[in-house]
């Protein structure tokens, strides 16, 4: 016996927000977590950011009308939480500590592999440039998708990409004495 349209609708409404979030998050969990880690200056900050974003997503999930829009919606939540943290006084006090930690790591640059060099270099970028580079060059998003996600113009995203890439080249040259091998260190599926 086939369920009628009304029965299917009733069954769909029985899914809790928690169940819906799990179902939607499962196929993109690893990529979204890697994105959160990439926009932060440390792995633990990225993990904290991701957890906070998931909690916010759970609270706001009823506002998501179409399941197909979940990926972009979740990335917007991650970016929003990240920017709110950067604005907070607690995080302003921690950023100099994170910068000092990055400088200390740089003293061991000769021992770093290409993925770790990419992480160190990405950590030096301003948040907007880092987000654009991670989404475009690592995650493979189109410029138009990033502009829509960020709520800005295509030219602003292109500018962030250009300036961010230039800054990465400068960091690589000064810190590591080499030009960045973008294709080998920043590739989709192997997030720094």
Backbone as JSON, one array per atom type, in Angstrom:
{
  "sequence": "XXXXXXXXXXXXXXXXXXXXXXXXXXXXXXXXXXXXXXXXXXXXXXXXXXXXXXXXXXXXXXXXXXXXXXXXXXXXXXXXXXXXXXXXXXXXXXXXXXXXXXXXXXXXXXXXXXXXXXXXXXXXXXXXXXXXXXXXXXXXXXXXXXXXXXXXXXXXXXXXXXXXXXXXXXXXXXXXXXXXXXXXXXXXXXXX",
  "N": [[0.83, -1.18, 0.0], [0.62, 2.14, -0.92], [1.73, 5.2, 0.54], [-0.34, 8.04, 0.96], [-0.24, 11.45, -0.29], [-0.8, 13.21, 1.84], [-0.22, 11.61, 4.05], [2.52, 11.16, 3.72], [3.42, 13.79, 4.0], [2.71, 14.23, 6.68], [4.36, 12.34, 7.93], [6.87, 13.36, 7.28], [6.89, 15.71, 8.75], [7.2, 14.71, 11.24], [9.84, 14.29, 11.66], [12.41, 15.3, 13.72], [14.1, 18.41, 14.51], [16.72, 17.89, 15.24], [17.15, 15.36, 14.07], [16.81, 16.03, 11.4], [18.91, 17.84, 11.03], [21.11, 16.13, 11.43], [20.76, 14.39, 9.25], [21.03, 16.14, 7.05], [23.57, 17.17, 7.5], [25.34, 15.03, 7.43], [26.43, 14.22, 4.75], [28.11, 16.39, 4.2], [29.64, 16.98, 6.36], [32.5, 16.57, 6.95], [33.73, 18.3, 5.08], [32.62, 20.78, 5.79], [33.54, 21.05, 8.41], [36.29, 21.1, 7.9], [36.36, 23.49, 6.46], [35.64, 25.33, 8.49], [37.84, 25.02, 10.18], [39.81, 25.95, 8.46], [39.28, 28.69, 8.13], [39.91, 29.67, 10.56], [42.6, 30.48, 12.83], [43.77, 28.42, 14.13], [43.58, 24.87, 14.66], [42.07, 23.99, 16.88], [40.54, 26.28, 17.45], [39.03, 26.28, 15.12], [37.58, 23.91, 15.46], [36.06, 24.61, 17.7], [34.63, 26.76, 16.61], [33.14, 25.39, 14.65], [31.53, 23.71, 16.24], [30.03, 25.65, 17.64], [28.73, 26.84, 15.48], [27.18, 24.7, 14.55], [25.44, 24.34, 16.7], [24.08, 26.79, 16.57], [22.96, 26.49, 14.04], [21.24, 24.35, 14.52], [19.38, 25.57, 16.23], [18.25, 27.4, 14.47], [17.27, 25.96, 12.37], [14.62, 25.52, 11.56], [14.05, 27.69, 10.01], [15.16, 27.17, 7.56], [14.05, 26.52, 4.48], [14.31, 24.84, 2.2], [15.86, 21.76, 1.78], [17.9, 21.41, -0.05], [19.33, 23.75, -0.05], [20.95, 23.67, 2.11], [23.82, 23.37, 2.39], [25.03, 25.85, 1.52], [23.69, 27.53, 3.29], [24.6, 26.57, 5.81], [27.34, 27.16, 5.59], [27.17, 29.94, 5.54], [26.26, 30.34, 8.13], [28.52, 29.42, 9.56], [30.42, 31.33, 8.72], [29.21, 33.65, 9.72], [29.2, 33.18, 12.52], [31.95, 33.02, 12.88], [32.79, 35.64, 12.18], [31.4, 37.11, 14.12], [32.74, 36.21, 16.38], [35.27, 37.26, 15.87], [34.73, 39.94, 16.18], [34.22, 40.11, 18.86], [35.33, 41.0, 22.17], [36.81, 39.14, 23.64], [37.99, 37.53, 21.67], [39.5, 39.42, 20.32], [41.5, 39.92, 22.14], [42.77, 37.46, 22.09], [43.77, 37.19, 19.49], [46.38, 38.49, 19.11], [47.9, 36.66, 20.58], [47.53, 34.35, 19.07], [48.77, 35.22, 16.72], [51.4, 35.48, 17.66], [51.88, 32.81, 18.27], [51.79, 31.77, 15.67], [54.05, 33.04, 14.63], [56.0, 31.83, 16.21], [55.76, 29.21, 15.32], [56.7, 29.6, 12.76], [59.43, 29.73, 13.08], [60.32, 27.23, 12.78], [60.16, 26.67, 10.11], [61.62, 25.32, 8.14], [61.26, 22.68, 8.66], [58.65, 22.17, 8.06], [56.0, 20.6, 6.27], [54.42, 20.8, 3.0], [51.62, 21.07, 3.31], [51.39, 22.0, 5.94], [52.82, 24.38, 5.7], [51.04, 25.71, 4.05], [48.88, 26.01, 5.82], [50.03, 27.72, 7.76], [50.59, 29.96, 6.16], [47.98, 30.65, 5.25], [46.87, 31.4, 7.69], [47.87, 33.91, 8.06], [46.39, 35.63, 6.55], [43.81, 38.17, 6.22], [40.48, 37.68, 7.5], [38.35, 37.82, 5.52], [39.71, 37.51, 3.07], [40.91, 35.02, 3.5], [38.62, 33.39, 3.77], [37.52, 33.64, 1.17], [39.56, 32.52, -0.42], [39.73, 29.91, 0.62], [37.12, 28.95, 0.09], [36.99, 29.22, -2.74], [39.5, 28.31, -3.98], [40.11, 25.98, -2.58], [37.74, 24.62, -1.72], [36.38, 24.71, -4.12], [34.27, 26.36, -4.96], [32.31, 28.49, -7.1], [32.97, 31.89, -8.13], [30.66, 33.44, -8.25], [28.94, 32.02, -6.55], [30.22, 32.35, -4.1], [30.05, 35.12, -3.81], [27.29, 35.41, -3.54], [26.89, 33.93, -1.18], [28.4, 35.46, 0.64], [27.09, 37.82, 0.46], [27.85, 39.96, -1.16], [29.48, 41.74, -3.89], [30.47, 40.3, -7.08], [32.85, 41.37, -8.06], [34.04, 42.22, -5.68], [34.66, 39.8, -4.46], [36.44, 38.75, -6.35], [38.47, 40.61, -6.05], [39.22, 40.11, -3.37], [40.2, 37.51, -3.68], [42.35, 37.96, -5.45], [43.99, 39.76, -3.97], [44.44, 38.21, -1.69], [45.76, 35.96, -2.76], [48.06, 37.21, -3.71], [49.16, 38.09, -1.31], [49.62, 35.59, -0.13], [51.6, 34.61, -1.87], [53.64, 36.42, -1.25], [54.06, 35.85, 1.49], [54.88, 33.15, 1.32], [57.26, 33.46, -0.18], [58.84, 35.15, 1.47], [58.85, 33.78, 3.98], [59.33, 31.06, 3.46], [61.03, 30.94, 1.34], [60.33, 30.1, -1.18], [58.15, 29.86, -4.05], [54.61, 29.53, -3.77], [53.2, 26.32, -4.22], [50.42, 26.04, -5.36], [48.73, 24.17, -6.57], [49.6, 21.77, -5.46], [49.5, 22.03, -2.69], [47.14, 23.24, -1.89], [44.52, 21.83, -2.48], [41.27, 20.62, -3.47], [39.69, 18.48, -1.13], [41.95, 17.97, 0.34], [42.26, 19.66, 2.68], [43.93, 22.33, 4.35]],
  "CA": [[0.0, 0.0, 0.0], [1.4, 3.37, -1.05], [1.23, 6.29, 1.38], [-0.9, 9.19, 0.24], [0.52, 12.69, -0.13], [-1.0, 13.74, 3.19], [0.49, 10.76, 5.0], [3.94, 11.46, 3.55], [3.63, 15.09, 4.6], [2.64, 14.04, 8.13], [5.56, 11.62, 8.36], [8.0, 14.27, 7.15], [6.83, 16.67, 9.85], [7.56, 14.02, 12.47], [11.29, 14.35, 11.8], [12.8, 16.39, 14.62], [15.16, 19.28, 14.02], [17.98, 17.19, 15.46], [17.26, 14.33, 13.04], [16.97, 16.71, 10.11], [20.28, 18.36, 10.98], [22.01, 14.99, 11.22], [20.58, 13.9, 7.87], [21.58, 17.12, 6.11], [24.99, 17.4, 7.78], [26.16, 13.84, 7.19], [27.25, 14.2, 3.53], [29.03, 17.53, 4.08], [30.26, 17.21, 7.68], [33.95, 16.7, 6.91], [34.09, 19.51, 4.32], [32.23, 21.96, 6.57], [34.49, 21.12, 9.52], [37.57, 21.55, 7.33], [36.2, 24.91, 6.16], [35.7, 26.07, 9.76], [39.24, 25.0, 10.62], [40.61, 26.74, 7.53], [39.1, 30.13, 8.31], [40.46, 30.04, 11.86], [44.06, 30.48, 12.89], [44.24, 27.16, 14.72], [42.65, 23.75, 14.52], [41.13, 23.96, 18.01], [39.58, 27.37, 17.23], [38.13, 25.82, 14.07], [36.67, 22.93, 16.06], [35.12, 25.38, 18.53], [33.77, 27.5, 15.68], [32.22, 24.44, 14.03], [30.54, 23.31, 17.25], [29.13, 26.77, 17.88], [27.91, 27.01, 14.27], [26.2, 23.6, 14.51], [24.42, 24.67, 17.7], [23.25, 27.87, 16.02], [22.21, 25.91, 12.93], [20.15, 23.56, 15.1], [18.36, 26.5, 16.74], [17.65, 28.15, 13.37], [16.98, 25.04, 11.27], [13.24, 25.66, 11.09], [14.03, 28.77, 9.02], [15.65, 26.65, 6.29], [12.87, 25.99, 3.79], [14.64, 23.77, 1.26], [17.03, 20.99, 2.18], [18.95, 21.58, -1.05], [20.08, 24.98, 0.23], [21.6, 23.5, 3.41], [25.26, 23.59, 2.36], [25.29, 27.29, 1.51], [23.15, 28.09, 4.53], [25.51, 26.22, 6.9], [28.57, 27.93, 5.43], [26.85, 31.3, 5.99], [26.24, 30.29, 9.6], [29.92, 29.33, 10.0], [31.05, 32.64, 8.5], [28.6, 34.59, 10.65], [29.73, 32.9, 13.86], [33.37, 33.39, 12.85], [32.91, 37.1, 12.21], [30.96, 37.56, 15.44], [33.84, 35.93, 17.31], [36.35, 38.22, 15.61], [34.31, 41.23, 16.72], [34.13, 40.04, 20.31], [36.53, 41.43, 22.88], [37.6, 37.98, 24.02], [38.79, 37.1, 20.54], [40.49, 40.47, 20.02], [42.65, 39.71, 23.03], [43.46, 36.22, 21.72], [44.43, 37.25, 18.18], [47.83, 38.68, 19.21], [48.49, 35.4, 21.04], [47.55, 33.46, 17.9], [49.81, 35.73, 15.83], [52.68, 35.1, 18.25], [52.0, 31.37, 18.07], [52.13, 31.58, 14.26], [55.45, 33.44, 14.47], [56.83, 30.79, 16.81], [55.76, 28.08, 14.39], [57.49, 29.96, 11.59], [60.85, 29.52, 13.34], [60.6, 25.86, 12.37], [59.65, 26.57, 8.75], [62.36, 24.37, 7.32], [60.76, 21.34, 8.95], [57.23, 22.07, 7.73], [55.6, 20.06, 4.99], [53.69, 21.77, 2.19], [50.29, 21.32, 3.88], [51.57, 22.84, 7.13], [53.18, 25.73, 5.21], [49.79, 26.32, 3.57], [48.12, 26.43, 7.01], [50.7, 28.89, 8.35], [50.38, 31.09, 5.25], [46.56, 31.03, 5.31], [46.6, 32.04, 8.98], [48.3, 35.32, 8.02], [45.45, 36.42, 5.75], [42.59, 38.67, 6.87], [39.38, 36.7, 7.45], [37.6, 37.84, 4.26], [40.55, 36.93, 2.02], [41.06, 33.6, 3.82], [37.35, 32.74, 3.43], [37.39, 33.59, -0.28], [40.53, 31.55, -0.97], [39.34, 28.56, 1.03], [35.92, 28.55, -0.65], [37.22, 29.12, -4.19], [40.65, 27.51, -4.39], [40.16, 24.69, -1.9], [36.42, 23.98, -1.78], [35.94, 24.65, -5.5], [33.07, 27.16, -5.21], [32.42, 29.52, -8.13], [33.0, 33.25, -7.61], [29.27, 33.88, -8.1], [28.4, 31.37, -5.35], [30.83, 32.99, -2.93], [29.46, 36.46, -3.71], [25.94, 35.24, -2.99], [27.06, 33.49, 0.21], [28.93, 36.57, 1.44], [26.22, 38.99, 0.32], [28.66, 41.04, -1.73], [29.56, 41.7, -5.35], [31.45, 39.41, -7.7], [34.14, 42.07, -8.12], [34.63, 42.23, -4.33], [35.23, 38.46, -4.25], [37.62, 38.66, -7.21], [39.49, 41.43, -5.4], [39.71, 39.36, -2.19], [41.01, 36.4, -4.18], [43.59, 38.5, -6.0], [44.83, 40.28, -2.88], [44.82, 37.09, -0.84], [46.79, 35.17, -3.45], [49.3, 38.0, -3.72], [49.71, 38.03, 0.05], [50.15, 34.24, 0.05], [52.88, 34.55, -2.59], [54.62, 37.18, -0.46], [54.36, 35.08, 2.7], [55.68, 31.99, 0.93], [58.59, 33.89, -0.6], [59.59, 35.65, 2.63], [58.98, 32.81, 5.06], [59.8, 29.74, 3.06], [62.01, 31.07, 0.27], [59.83, 29.45, -2.4], [56.82, 30.26, -4.51], [53.64, 28.5, -3.36], [52.73, 25.34, -5.2], [48.99, 26.0, -5.03], [48.09, 22.93, -7.01], [49.96, 20.62, -4.64], [49.24, 22.2, -1.26], [45.77, 23.7, -1.64], [43.66, 21.16, -3.44], [40.04, 20.12, -2.86], [39.81, 17.18, -0.5], [43.11, 17.97, 1.23], [42.23, 20.98, 3.3], [44.95, 22.58, 5.37]],
  "C": [[0.88, 1.25, 0.0], [0.83, 4.45, -0.14], [0.71, 7.42, 0.51], [-0.03, 10.41, 0.5], [0.4, 13.27, 1.26], [-0.24, 12.93, 4.23], [1.99, 11.02, 4.93], [4.27, 12.79, 4.2], [3.62, 14.99, 6.13], [3.89, 13.35, 8.65], [6.78, 12.52, 8.3], [8.04, 15.26, 8.3], [7.24, 16.02, 11.17], [9.07, 14.02, 12.68], [11.65, 15.54, 12.68], [13.89, 17.24, 13.97], [16.51, 18.6, 14.14], [18.2, 16.12, 14.38], [17.5, 14.95, 11.67], [18.39, 17.24, 9.97], [21.27, 17.24, 10.73], [21.97, 14.5, 9.77], [21.24, 14.85, 6.87], [23.09, 17.29, 6.28], [25.87, 16.24, 7.37], [27.0, 13.91, 5.91], [28.27, 15.34, 3.43], [29.8, 17.81, 5.36], [31.75, 17.48, 7.58], [34.39, 17.97, 6.19], [33.77, 20.77, 5.12], [33.16, 22.13, 7.77], [35.84, 21.61, 9.03], [37.51, 23.03, 6.98], [36.31, 25.74, 7.43], [37.13, 26.12, 10.28], [40.11, 25.9, 9.75], [40.46, 28.24, 7.74], [39.62, 30.61, 9.66], [41.98, 29.93, 11.82], [44.62, 29.23, 13.55], [43.14, 26.1, 14.58], [41.62, 23.74, 15.66], [40.11, 25.1, 17.92], [38.56, 26.97, 16.17], [37.12, 24.81, 14.59], [35.62, 23.63, 16.91], [34.12, 26.14, 17.67], [32.72, 26.57, 15.08], [31.14, 24.02, 15.01], [29.53, 24.42, 17.51], [28.19, 26.98, 16.69], [26.84, 25.92, 14.18], [25.09, 23.86, 15.52], [23.49, 25.77, 17.2], [22.39, 27.33, 14.88], [21.02, 25.1, 13.45], [19.02, 24.46, 15.59], [17.59, 27.17, 15.6], [17.16, 27.27, 12.22], [15.56, 25.16, 10.73], [13.12, 26.75, 10.04], [14.53, 28.34, 7.65], [14.49, 25.95, 5.59], [13.18, 24.79, 2.91], [15.92, 23.07, 1.69], [18.2, 21.17, 1.22], [19.81, 22.81, -0.83], [20.92, 24.85, 1.5], [23.08, 23.84, 3.38], [25.6, 25.07, 2.41], [24.83, 27.96, 2.79], [24.08, 27.81, 5.7], [26.81, 27.01, 6.8], [28.35, 29.39, 5.84], [26.81, 31.37, 7.51], [27.66, 30.25, 10.14], [30.6, 30.68, 9.87], [30.5, 33.66, 9.49], [29.14, 34.41, 12.06], [31.19, 33.32, 13.93], [33.54, 34.91, 12.95], [32.44, 37.67, 13.54], [32.05, 37.33, 16.48], [34.97, 36.93, 17.12], [36.01, 39.6, 16.17], [34.32, 41.26, 18.24], [35.44, 40.42, 21.0], [37.41, 40.25, 23.28], [38.53, 37.57, 22.89], [39.81, 38.15, 20.14], [41.72, 40.31, 20.89], [43.43, 38.47, 22.62], [44.21, 36.31, 20.4], [45.92, 37.54, 18.27], [48.54, 37.42, 19.7], [48.59, 34.43, 19.88], [48.62, 33.9, 16.92], [51.2, 35.35, 16.35], [52.92, 33.61, 18.08], [52.39, 31.07, 16.63], [53.58, 31.94, 14.01], [56.39, 32.39, 15.06], [56.9, 29.56, 15.91], [56.67, 28.35, 13.2], [58.98, 29.77, 11.82], [61.27, 28.11, 12.92], [60.16, 25.61, 10.93], [60.35, 25.51, 7.91], [61.83, 22.95, 7.51], [59.31, 21.13, 8.52], [57.02, 21.44, 6.37], [54.76, 21.08, 4.24], [52.3, 22.07, 2.75], [50.39, 22.22, 5.1], [51.98, 24.26, 6.73], [51.93, 26.45, 4.72], [48.95, 26.8, 4.75], [48.71, 27.7, 7.62], [50.46, 30.12, 7.48], [48.93, 31.57, 5.28], [46.23, 31.78, 6.6], [47.0, 33.51, 8.98], [47.32, 36.21, 7.28], [44.33, 37.0, 6.61], [41.44, 37.69, 6.61], [38.67, 36.67, 6.1], [38.41, 37.23, 3.11], [40.71, 35.42, 2.25], [39.79, 32.84, 3.44], [37.21, 32.59, 1.92], [38.32, 32.55, -0.88], [40.14, 30.13, -0.61], [38.13, 28.09, 0.21], [36.21, 28.33, -2.13], [38.32, 28.12, -4.53], [40.7, 26.13, -3.75], [38.84, 23.94, -2.03], [35.88, 23.88, -3.2], [34.66, 25.41, -5.81], [33.35, 28.16, -6.32], [32.37, 30.9, -7.47], [31.58, 33.75, -7.35], [28.63, 33.28, -6.83], [28.94, 32.02, -4.08], [30.24, 34.37, -2.72], [28.06, 36.38, -3.1], [26.0, 34.86, -1.51], [27.46, 34.65, 1.11], [28.04, 37.8, 1.38], [26.97, 40.2, -0.21], [28.74, 40.86, -3.25], [30.62, 40.7, -5.83], [32.82, 40.07, -7.74], [34.81, 42.13, -6.76], [35.29, 40.88, -4.05], [36.49, 38.3, -5.1], [38.78, 39.46, -6.61], [40.08, 40.71, -4.19], [40.6, 38.2, -2.62], [42.36, 36.9, -4.67], [44.53, 38.97, -4.89], [45.31, 39.16, -1.96], [45.9, 36.23, -1.47], [48.12, 35.9, -3.48], [49.96, 37.95, -2.34], [50.29, 36.64, 0.34], [51.5, 34.08, -0.65], [53.97, 35.25, -1.79], [55.03, 36.4, 0.79], [55.24, 33.88, 2.36], [57.1, 32.4, 0.58], [59.42, 34.33, 0.6], [59.86, 34.57, 3.67], [59.66, 31.52, 4.66], [60.83, 29.77, 1.94], [61.61, 30.4, -1.03], [58.5, 30.06, -2.8], [55.84, 29.16, -4.11], [53.27, 27.59, -4.51], [51.26, 25.11, -4.91], [48.37, 24.68, -5.41], [48.45, 21.74, -6.13], [49.6, 20.78, -3.18], [47.83, 22.64, -0.94], [44.84, 23.08, -2.68], [42.4, 20.66, -2.74], [40.25, 18.71, -2.29], [40.99, 17.07, 0.45], [43.23, 19.33, 1.87], [43.33, 21.13, 4.32], [44.32, 22.7, 6.73]]
}
